[in-house]
Amino acid sequence: MKHLKKYESYLEESSKIDINILKKYNIIGLDFDKTLIDNPNSKKIINFIKQNPDKTYYIITFRSHGMQDDIIPILWQRYGLKFPKNKILN
């Protein structure tokens, strides 16, 4: 139960993040699992990417053994975001 309360606290705090802090960077790396997807800020981050196409984005993931191939379809199906395969680093 203690871990669940910690996680709930983390989710509450992370939902307060000001996504506009990313505006000062031209190259942005984002973790996939629990950051770009399955995070309270996922939609904010996706919207930022869509609204700032002039920036260079990389997805960093620990997925391997073919699981990294699911990233592009997940981004398209959940968010309508097309992402180039050569910008996914694992």
Secondary structure, DSSP 8 states (H G I E B T S, - for coil): -HHHHHHHHHHHHHTT--GGGGGG-SEEEEETBTTTBSSTTHHHHHHHHHH-TTSEEEEE----TTGGGGHHHHHHHHH-----GGGEE-
